[in-house]
Amino acid sequence: MDSKLPKPGFQSSLKRPGFSANPVKTILPSDRIGLKIPLTTNLLNIPERPKFRAASPEPNPKPLINRTKLRRSKSVSDLRSDLKSFNLKRNGPTFAPIPAKTARVASKPLMSSKSVDNFKKPATSSISRTASVPVIKRNAVTKTAPTKSNATKSATATASASSDEPKAPVKKKFAPYDFKGKYQDLLERHKELKEKLQKNQEAMGQLETLPDLYDESQTQLFATQEDLKNSKVEVECLQRECKSQEVKISSITKCLQKTKDELDSLLETYKQLNAEHELVVKEASELRERSANLFEENSSMKIELEECKDQLFQANIDRKDLHNQILDLRGNIRVFCRIRPPLQSELDRNLCGWNYLDEASLEVNNFESLDGKQKANHKFSFDYVFHPKSRQEDVFEMVSPLIQSALDGYNICIFAYGQTGSGKTFTMDGISEDAGVIPRTVDLLFESVKNYKRMGWEYKIKASFLEIYNEVLYDLLSNDQKEMEIRMGKNKTDIYVTNITDVVVETASNLRHLMHVAKQNRATASTVGNERSSRSHAVTKIELIGTHKEKGEISIGSINLVDLAGSESPKTSTRMNETKSINRSLSELTNVILALLQKQDYIPYRNSKLTHLLMPSLGGNSKTLMFINVAPFLDCFVESVKSLRFAASVNSCKLAKAKKNKVLNMNNSDW
Ligand SMILES: Nc1ncnc2c1ncn2[C@@H]1O[C@H](COP(=O)(O)OP(=O)(O)OP(=O)(O)O)[C@@H](O)[C@H]1O
């Protein structure tokens, strides 16, 4: 860079006649930047002006070219070093004596006040642009390095440019011998130059701050650039944020639109609901009115209901009485005859001749198989005759009124009598797919108990299962060997068995389960007439204890369902003792019934366990139904006729009118 600066030798190239060979010349920073101000430090040592005028130095265009280059290449560091060198030289420089020509140039205002002001300005903006400073200096250079003619022109132009600028000193003319005058003039000029120097020094002092300002500006610039970068990043972030916010805003807008739609629909719904609410309120008030009316009606109806209940209770009593009167009219002991059909396995057996005259009478005859001649013809009448095609439900339909009587507080006894294999067990128990009288009775009982409950009756149902085998009592619900006896009850009309298991049953299925257990425990064996013959009398006893708390009424009824052992001819029996016992007990049964028929004073109830147990049922305070079961076969003809005769005689037997059980005290712990 220094190479671009004008060489010190440049000055020496100027022809300065009268000056010493090596004048001390300092190039001020202002000179470097265009203000070429050669100053002498000791103006008092100015040599004497030669008597002749030195020729004007030839204008040298070379420095101008160099300055142009300088303008382009000046940097802040150059300025800084220039300033340093300037400061060094300023403090103790020695100025070369001012040649006349140079002094004349120097006497011109070096800088317009405007230019000085430019220097004085901190010019933060212009400082950052390093090229701007030399621009000002260039102008100055142009003005300070003129040719002879140009210098004169420029001095004139400058003087005329501004009245504020100091006017160019008027050149005094002295006589060649007026050295004193010349000296005085030089002194004045020296003074003026000194003042200018001072001013320039001040201006240069201002310039000293430029590097610092530059550094500061540079730092600020870096910081600003950094800030700019950060700001750019921030702007990018903000733009991204902005985009995401825009997306969010759009989704929120959609949501808001959706919510608005929902709100609108809700508003619509609300309006509808509000309208409905108004209607409901209206209806509610109407309903309240109706409710008040109904409440009044209800209270009056309650009174009526109570009256109706009383009437119903009384009507029920009347119904029971009427029902029992009908049964009484039919007879307290009723006999139903049932002829069973031959089984598939029995189709090869000869049948008797059966004529069913009407629903209550039949005719039976035996045919001699060989000649086909009729030997005997017997006609019998019963309360009802069930022919072989009669179904189980037909049978039970005729039985059910008796079950109703048991709920009304009567003792009921239903038993099946007949030869072995004649269908007693089928009639009483039935088979799994075709239930007999006992299971159907259980169902009807629990169904009726429900209906009675509506009328205020609560029923407790107890069940016990007893077997009489070879005149010994067995509890069919217990496997324990127990001492069991038949005893007379406190009221002298009722019979009970000691140590027997009686179970309170809540449901029909509960009772059916007990029946199944009892059936499993019953003694059976194979006979000629039946593969699984019942070799004992089985008695199922169901007790019904009804209470009507409101009326303080108690109804106690019982049902004895008896499946008798089958009678068997001793000729065909393989178990003689068993057969004898069965036949004897059945014979005692016929004796008792015949005694009752003949109205004998003594009725031999205690001759057998069976008659003793059935005493209340046969003796009067009971409604009794006897099934006479008959097998249809010719080889059973004799036994069938015997049974039918017995049944017919029983049917004609008039038992004493059955009485309703005495109502016991409700607190009786027996129940
Ligand atoms: N009405 C009927 N319809 C169809 N089958 C019947 C009918 N009555 C009885 N039976 C059948 O005849 C057979 C003998 O009947 P059941 O066992 O009831 O005779 P029972 O009189 O009880 O004999 P036992 O006295 O020896 O016990 C059984 O297989 C039974 O299913």
The ligand as an SDF file (V2000), in Angstrom:
LIG
                    3D

 31 33  0  0  0  0  0  0  0  0999 V2000
 -103.6170  -97.4820   30.7470 N   0  0  0  0  0  0  0  0  0  0  0  0
 -102.4430  -98.0220   30.3770 C   0  0  0  0  0  0  0  0  0  0  0  0
 -101.9540  -97.6980   29.1850 N   0  0  0  0  0  0  0  0  0  0  0  0
 -100.7580  -98.2050   28.7610 C   0  0  0  0  0  0  0  0  0  0  0  0
 -100.0000  -99.0470   29.5100 N   0  0  0  0  0  0  0  0  0  0  0  0
 -100.4680  -99.4210   30.7280 C   0  0  0  0  0  0  0  0  0  0  0  0
 -101.6880  -98.9190   31.1980 C   0  0  0  0  0  0  0  0  0  0  0  0
 -101.8600  -99.4170   32.4310 N   0  0  0  0  0  0  0  0  0  0  0  0
 -100.8010 -100.1990   32.6710 C   0  0  0  0  0  0  0  0  0  0  0  0
  -99.9390 -100.2070   31.6690 N   0  0  0  0  0  0  0  0  0  0  0  0
  -98.6730 -100.9310   31.5850 C   0  0  0  0  0  0  0  0  0  0  0  0
  -98.9120 -102.2530   32.0770 O   0  0  0  0  0  0  0  0  0  0  0  0
  -97.8350 -102.6880   32.8510 C   0  0  0  0  0  0  0  0  0  0  0  0
  -98.3010 -103.0750   34.2410 C   0  0  0  0  0  0  0  0  0  0  0  0
  -98.8340 -101.9550   34.8340 O   0  0  0  0  0  0  0  0  0  0  0  0
  -98.5810 -101.5560   36.3550 P   0  0  0  0  0  0  0  0  0  0  0  0
  -97.2230 -101.8220   36.7620 O   0  0  0  0  0  0  0  0  0  0  0  0
  -99.1110 -100.2160   36.5660 O   0  0  0  0  0  0  0  0  0  0  0  0
  -99.4890 -102.6400   37.0960 O   0  0  0  0  0  0  0  0  0  0  0  0
  -99.7070 -102.7200   38.6340 P   0  0  0  0  0  0  0  0  0  0  0  0
 -101.1240 -102.9610   38.8100 O   0  0  0  0  0  0  0  0  0  0  0  0
  -99.1400 -101.5860   39.3150 O   0  0  0  0  0  0  0  0  0  0  0  0
  -98.8730 -104.0260   38.9940 O   0  0  0  0  0  0  0  0  0  0  0  0
  -98.3530 -104.4150   40.4440 P   0  0  0  0  0  0  0  0  0  0  0  0
  -99.5290 -104.5620   41.2860 O   0  0  0  0  0  0  0  0  0  0  0  0
  -97.7320 -105.7740   40.1910 O   0  0  0  0  0  0  0  0  0  0  0  0
  -97.4430 -103.3880   40.8310 O   0  0  0  0  0  0  0  0  0  0  0  0
  -96.8640 -101.6090   32.8910 C   0  0  0  0  0  0  0  0  0  0  0  0
  -95.8520 -101.8240   31.9390 O   0  0  0  0  0  0  0  0  0  0  0  0
  -97.6430 -100.4140   32.5260 C   0  0  0  0  0  0  0  0  0  0  0  0
  -96.8440  -99.4670   31.8890 O   0  0  0  0  0  0  0  0  0  0  0  0
  1  2  1  0
  2  3  1  0
  2  7  2  0
  3  4  2  0
  4  5  1  0
  5  6  2  0
  6  7  1  0
  6 10  1  0
  7  8  1  0
  8  9  2  0
  9 10  1  0
 10 11  1  0
 11 12  1  0
 11 30  1  0
 12 13  1  0
 13 14  1  0
 13 28  1  0
 14 15  1  0
 15 16  1  0
 16 17  2  0
 16 18  1  0
 16 19  1  0
 19 20  1  0
 20 21  2  0
 20 22  1  0
 20 23  1  0
 23 24  1  0
 24 25  2  0
 24 26  1  0
 24 27  1  0
 28 29  1  0
 28 30  1  0
 30 31  1  0
M  END
$$$$
